[in-house]
Amino acid sequence: MNLSLGRGMNWLWLFPAIGAAMLLGALAIAVTQQRFRTQALHAQGVVVEHSFSRSDSSDSGSGGTYCPIVHFTAADGRQIEFVGGVCSQPPAENVGETVAVLYRESDPHDARIDSFLTRWLAVMVVGGLGGVFLAIGLLAVVPGLRGRRIAAELRATGVAVQADVVEVARESSIKVNGRSPWRIHAQWRDPASGKIHLFRSDPLWFDPSDYVGEHVSVLIRPGRPKRYWLDTRFLPELA
């Protein structure tokens, strides 16, 4: 089987790169949260009201989220109010509800509700998106790396055969930004076995029809024609 990213598709590396960066960001958030947690003082707070944050995309009066406003007494006796970092619709905490609070001793206004969502929501969102980007990126580029390795191997050790061009067609099973690449399809009859072998090129992100003749060169592994590379080096480079 012949797999590769094709010419001009190196930008697909952006997906795993962004995914890896987001996973590192999630790790950094988790480390920062844990460091704050180990250094913070504990207190009991009370939800005194909710701050309503309206959604810009909503035309109705109900569109938005509620952020808890929490009151607590710091160790030095100061009365502190802060807005909780996790807002929701409906509100997660009721007015009058007691909540656990963590705050920085040197700056009690740097406080947060000690809850699972406060600790892990940002980590889960950033890490989850990072995992999705990384998975999509690897699914896109790993087959391409394998295809390039096979192509390099066959350029060094493969046997060239002349295959008949069958068609040049769009590969509808692949879509990037709504576009599908082209592939050159060819066939060759093995004179030793009499069997017909079908070949297809790497994905091509321009229509190669004007540059393709009746035959194309295909490099195959001796004795194993299913391991092949359809040579497209005769095509112009994509700008």
N, C-alpha and C positions, 0 to 999 in steps of 0.2 A: 504494500500500500504506500502511496506517495503523499506525504503531508508536509506542508511548509506554510509559513506566514505569507509568502509571496513578496514580490518586490513592493517597496514603498509602505510596508506595514509595520515597520519597527516601532511606530508610535504606540502599538499595542502594549509595549513594555510599560507604558504609563499606568496601566491598570494594576499590575502587581506592585509597582513602585508606590502608587498612592495607597494601596491596601497595606503594604508593609509600614508606610509612614503613619497611617492611622492606627495600626496595631501598636506601634511604638508610642504614639500619642496616648492611647488608652492605658498602656503600661505606666507612662509618666503620670497620668491622672491618678491611677491607683496608688502609686508610690507616694504622691503628694497627699492624697487623702489619708493614707495610713500614717504618714509622718505627722500630719495635723492631729490625728486621733490619739497618737501616743503622747503628744505634747500638750494636748488641750485639757482644760479643767471641765468637770461635769457639773451640771446644774439641772434643776427642774424648772421648766417654763410652762406658761399657759398661753394658749391661742386666744388672743383678745379680739381679733377681727380678721377679715380677709381683704386683701387688696385685689381688685378686679382688673385684669389686664385684657383689654379688648383685642380681638383678632382683626388685623388689617383687612383680611379677605372676607370678613363677615359683614353683611348688611343688616343683620338682625340684632336686636339688643341683647340676645342671649349668647352671641358668639364671643368666646373668650375663655380665660381660665382664672381660677382663684388661687392667690398666693397667701399662705398663712402669715399673719403678723404675730410674733411671739414676744411675750414679756417675761423676763427673768431677773433675778437678783444676783449680781456677781459676788465673788468672794469678798471684795472690798466694800460691799454695801451699795454699789451703784445700781440704779434701776436701768435696765437695758431693754430696748425693743429692736427687733430686726425682722426682716422679711425672709421667710424660708425660701430655699433655693429651688424647691420642686413645686410647681404650680399644676393644677389639674382642674378638670370639669367633670363631675362635681368636685367640690373641695375634699381633699383627703382627710383633713382634720376638722372637727367641729369647734365652734367658738366655745371656750370654757374647758376644752380638753387639755389635759396635762401631757406634756411631751418632754422627752429627754433632750438636753441641750449640751453641745460641746462649744467651748469658746476659748480664744487665745487669752492667756493670763495678762499679757502686756497690752492687749487691745480687745476688751470684752465685746466691742461692736463687731469684731470678726467672729461671728457665731453661726452655728447651723444646727438644724434639728438632727439628732442622732437616730437615723432610721436607715433601713436597707436601701430605699430609693435614693436618699441623699448620698449615701456612700457609693452606690454602684450604678445609678442610672446613666450618668455620663460615660462611665467605663463601658457599660453594655452597649450604649448607642454607638459610640465611636468605634469600639472593638468589633461590634457586629457589622457595621458598614465596612470596616477595614477587612474583615474576614470575607465579606461578599466580593469586594473589589479584588482581593488577593486570589480568591478561588476562580473568578471569571478570568482574571489575567493569566493565571497559570494554565487554565484550560485552553486559552487562546495561544499562548506562546510555547508551551512544552511540546505539543505536536510539531510546531514549526522548528524547534531546535532539533528534534529527532529527524525531521525531514532534511534539514541542512546537513546533519551528520551523515545520513545515508547518501545524500548527494555527493558530499566530499569523498566518502569511501568509494562510491562507484566511479567518480571521475578519476580516481587513482587506480582502481583494480577492475572496473567493469568492462564488459564487452559491448561495443556499439552495434546496434541493429537498426535497420531502416524500417520504420513502421508506416503504414498507410494512415493518413489523416482521415478520420471519420466525420468529425464536426468540431466546430468551435461554439460552445454554448455557455450560457449563464449558469452559475452554480447557485440555485435558488435556496439550497439548504443552509447557505452561509449569508448572513446579512450584517453589515457594519454601517451604522448611520443610515439605514434604509437602503443601502446599495449591496448588490451581489456581485462577486467577481466572475470572471470568465475562466474557462478551462479548455485546453486543447485535448480532444479525445482521439486516440489512435488505436490501431490494432496491428498485430504481427503474427504471422504463422510460423511456428517453430518447425524448421525443416526436418529436425530429428524425430519429433513426436507427431507432427502433423496437427498439433493443437493450436487453437487461436488464443492469443493473449491480448487482453485489453489494457490500455494504458491511459492515464490522464495526467495533465501537467499540474504544477503547483497553481494555487489561485493567482490569477492575473487581474490587476485592477485597472486595466484598459482593454479595449477590444483589439485582439491581435489578428483579426481576420485578414487584414490587408497585408500582413507579413508572413502568413502561413501558406506554404505550398502544398503539394500532394503528399509529401513524405516528411517525416521528422525523425531525428536521431534519438534513440532511446538507449540508455546505458543499463544493462542488466547484469546481475550476478551470474556467473557461469553455473549452469545447472539449476538455477533458482530464479526464473524470470519474474516471479511475483515480487522480487525485491528489485526495484527499478527506479530510474529517474529519467523523466522525459526532459531532454535538453532544450531549454528555452533561451540559451545564451545568444541565439541569433536575433532575438527581439530587441528593440531599442529600450533604453532605460526610461523608467517613468520619472518625470521631473518632480 
